Every structure is written in structure tokens, then in C-alpha cells.
């Protein structure tokens, strides 16, 4: 049974929604804490006001195997992002704002449509900046019969305060761990404190849901799944990230070591990003994970990639 059904049954989902909406008044939904009043339509770094923007939704077969199963992961791609990754492969969505404004009722209908099409979960892609709006839509969907597990598929720059509002609501957390070095994070994604915030967020996610649980049909039902995109010249800091996961989170952490980096968007502004990842660099990253003590590795290459 999805986690959120118990909260709804106890009448506590509405309390979470109200607490989340308060975060929008002087926005601190994400760690940027822009302080703008998004309820009044003001926009901060994520370029999103009170209204949610969605680029697309549908069954997705390019995610990790435990999410996809036979009928796909039910993805909803939210437009805009709280990061500024120079190499974003979905930059038209995350940086250029491709998408349309939707109401909470429309998002709820998307969830129910994905459920009716047999999807194994509802996969919120880039949800960090629109958590309050997602919760409002969720309540409507639950009242209309939504029963699928929820996946929080983020860039990993998430607020502990916001994540705690999701405790008992999100079933599967799937954050990126992009960098282990804050200077590189600032240079490549415009965030000064990515590493420390990211590590704290991943710990909180694991506290809530634990290691990834997979049922007899090979479908994930609950837990943490980490994505790590390997960058050329070791820019992502893979060795420190896998050490952190093995020693400070859990040696049973399920991690996808991703090999599909290629220059895109503004990547050519940084000489070290101006080429694709080599096979040797990828093999070395996988070996680092095993040596650190991680054994649950997913090395599949998604059909379409979210790097926001």
C-alpha cells in the first residue's frame, strides 16, 4: 500500500499541504530560499510562480529497470529547475521553460491517467520547486482512487524542511548525486553548497524510506535509488560519492552509475566538458563503487536522460 494512503485516512495529508503552501509565501521550498511570494505570482531562481508548468507526461520505459517493469514508469516532467547545469541534456525544459501551465486538477488527472494505463508508479521528474503544488494535486487524485507508489525524481538539491513534509507520502526517492566538490558544483551548476546540501538530503531520504525494496516481479515498491552521472576528468567526484553512500548511508544503496554524458547546451564553455565520457572513465567509476562496498549497481543507459 502506498505510504500516502495512511496519511489521507488519518486526515493528515491536508495538514501537510497547508504547511507546504506556507513555504511559498516567502519561498523556501528549496535550499535557494529566494524569499519571493510565489502565491502572489512572484518568481525566484526556479522561474516558477504559483502555477505549475508541465512539459509532458506518459509511460516512460527509459528509467531504471525496477521502476519500468512491463508497463512503464508513469512520469510527469515538470518544467524549470533550481539548478543551472551547463551540460543539461533537457535544457529546453529545465532552462528555457518549455511547457504549459496546468492546474492542480489537471495534474491529478495526469496521475489517474497514468494509473489507468497500467504504469507501476507515478514518477515526479524535477519536483523540487513545486512540492506544494504536487501535494495539492495528490489529494485530489487520492480522493479519486489513486493507489500507485510515488517516485520523487530530483536533481538532489533539496531542502530538509520540505523533505520532512514528504515523510510518509513519497515511497521511492531517486535523487541525483552530481558532485562531491562545491567549487565544481558552483562552476557547472551555479550552486555554492551543492555537496553538503545534497548529502544531507540523501541521508534524510534514506531515513524515511530505507534501502530500495523490490518485489517478486522485479518492481520497486519503496526505498532510495541514487543516480550518479560520471563526468569527464573525474569532475563529478565519483570516489567520494560512492564512499559516502557506502559508509554514511548504507552499503545496500541501489545506485545507477550513468555513462551517457555528452556535451550539450553550454558544456563547450568548459574545456573539460567538451567531450563525451570515455569507456575507461566509466569502468573506473564502476570499480570505485565496488571497491567502496556498494554492490547494487544499475548500469543501464536510459533512453532519455534527465539531467536537471
N, C-alpha and C positions, 0 to 999 in steps of 0.2 A: 504493500500500500504506500503510495507517495506520501512523503512527510507532511505536506501542507494540509492534507485532509483532516488530520487530528487537530491542527490549529483552527481550521474552519469549524469543525464540530464543537470546539470549546468556545467559539465566538471570539478568538484572539487574533484572527487574521486582520480584522478591521482595525484593531489597535496598532498593528504593525504598519498598516497603510497610513494611518494618521501620523505616526511617528516619522515615517519616511517623507511624507509631504512637508513636514516642518523643516526638513533638511534643505528643501528647495527655496525657502523664504530668503535665506542668506546663504547661498548654496555651499554646502559642504558634503555633497553626495559622494564626491571622490576626493582623494588627497590634495588636489589642487586648491580646494576651498576658495573658490573665486569670490564668494560673498555677494553675488548678484541675486536679485529677486526673480527667480525663474518663473514663479507663479504669476508674476506681472509681465512675463514675456521677455525679461532681460536675458542676455546670453553671455556666458563666460567663455572659457577656453574650449569647451566642447561644442560651442556654437549651437546649442540646443536650448530652447526656452521651455515653456510649459508643455508644448505639444511634441509628441514623439514622432520621429521620422523613420520610416522603414524603407529599405531598398528592395527587398524581396523576401519571399518565404516559400517553403516547399520541402518535400522529402529530399534529403541530401545523402549521397552514397560515397562521398569522399572523406568522411570523418573516420576516426579510429574504429576498428572492427567491432569492439564491444558496444559502440553506440549505433552502428549502422544496421547490424543484423540482416534480416531478409527484406524488410520494408523501408529501411532508411531512418535517418535521424531527422526529426521534424524541426528544421531550422527556421528561425526568424532573424534576418540580418538587419540590425539597427544601424542607421546612418550616423556618421560623425564619431568622434573618438576623443578621449582625453590625452592621447599621446600624439606625437608628431614624428613618426618614424620616417626617415628619409628613404627607406627602401620598401615602403609598404606596397604590396602587390595588389591590394584592393583600394588604392589611393582615391579612385573616383568616388568611392563610398565613404571612406574614413576621413579624407581630407577635402574633397571637393563637394561633398554634400549631396551626392546622387541619391535620390529617394523622394518619397511623398509623405506629407504629414498624415497621420492617422489618429483616430480617437481610441480611447480605451476599449470601447465596444468592438471596434474593428480588429484590434489586437486579440481580443478574446475570441472572435470568430476565426482568426487565423489558427489559434491553438486548437480549437474544436475541429476545424477542417483537417489539420494535420493528424489529429487523433482518428478521425473518420477514415483517413486514407491508410491507416494501419501503422503509422510511424511508432517507433519504440519509445520515443521521448520527445519532449519539447526542448529545443536547443536554442537558448537565447545567445546570439552571437553579438559581441560587443555591447553588453548590457550595462556596463559600469555607470554610465552617466544618466541612465533612465530607469534605475531601480524603482523609484516611487511609482512611475507610470506603469511599469510592468506589474507591480503588486496590485494596482487598481484593476488592471485588465484580468489578472489572475482570479481575483474574487468573482468577477462576472463569469469567467469560464468555469470555475469550480461549481458555481450555482447552476450552471447549465450542463454539468456532467463530465467535466474534465477529470481524468484519472491517471494521466501519464506522469512519469518521473520528470523532473525539471533539471536541465543542464545549464549551468552558469559558465559561459564560454568567453573568458575575458583576456585582456592584454596583461593582466596581473598587477596593474597599478590601482589597487582597490583599498577603500577606507575600511578600517576595522569597525568603526561605528556603523557603517552601512552593512557590512557583512554580518554583524550581530543581529541586525533586523531580519536577516535571511535565515538565521538559525531555525531549523525546523520547517523551512519552506523549500530550500534547494536540496535536491537529492544527490546531484553529481556536480562537483566543481571541476572545471577544466581551465585553469589559468595558464598563461604563458609564464615562463621564467626566461626573460630575454637577455639579461645582463647580470654579471656579478660585480661590475665596476661602475660606480656612479658617474665618473668622468666620461666614460664611453657612452653611458645612457644619456647624459646631457647632450653630448655631441650628436648622437644618432637619433634620439627620440625626444629631445627637448625637455627632459625631466632630470632634475638635480639629485633626487633622492630615491631613484627607482629601486635600487638593490635592497636597501633597508626596508622600504615600504612593501616591496614585493615579498620578501622573506617573511615579514610579519603577517601578511595577508595569507600566504600559503599555509603557515602554521595555524592560523585561525580556521581556514577552510578544513584542514585535516582534523582539527579539534572537533569540528561539527559533524563531519561525515566519515572520518577514518579512511582506511585503505580501500581501494576500489574493490567492490564486490561484484562478481559476475555469476549469473545463474546457470543452470544446466543447459540452457540454449545458447550460451555464449554472449548474453546481453547484460550490460552493466545495469545495476539497479541502484547503487549508492556508492559514494566514495569520492576520492580525489584522483584525478588524472592530470598529469602535468605535461605541457608541451614545451619543448626547447628547440629553437631553431639554431642550428650551428652556422656561424658566420665565418667568412674567410679570415685567415691570420689569427684565429682564436679570439676575435673581438667579443664574442658572447660570453667568454669566461666559463666554458663548459666544465672544466675541472672543479672549480669552486661550487658551481651549482649542483653537480651530482654529489659532491661531498656533503653539502648542506642537506640535501634530501635524504641521503643515507644515514647521516649522523644526527641530524636535528629534527627531522620529520619522521621518516620510517624507512627502513631498508626494503620494505614491501611496497614502496611507492611505485605506482604504474606511471611510466614516463615514455613519451613519444619523442625520440631523438629525430629531429626533422632535417632532411638533407636537401630540400628543394630551393635553397636560396639562389637567386639570380638577380643581377642588377635591374632595378626598376625604379620608377618615379624619380627621385632626386639622388639616387645612390651614387651616380657618377660624380657628384660633388666631393665625394670622399674616395681618394685613390684606392684605399684598401677594400672598398666595396664594389669596385669596378669590374669584378669578375665573378663567375659562379664558384660555388664550393667545389673543391677537388674531392675525388673518391678517397684519397689518403686522409684528408682532413676529417671526412665523415667517419671513416674506420677508426681513426684515433679517438674521436668523440665517443663512439660506442664502447671502445675499450676502456676509456676513462670511467664510464658509467659502471661497467662490470667490475673494474678494479675498486671502485668506491664502495661496492657492496650491493648495488642495485641489480636485480635480475629480471624484473618485469618490464621489459623493453618492447615498445611497439615501434618498428622502423618502417612502417608503411608510408608511402607518399600520398597524401590526399590529392584528389582530383582537382579541387580548387582550394586555395590556401587563404586563410585569414591571418593577416599579419598586421593587425591594427593595434 
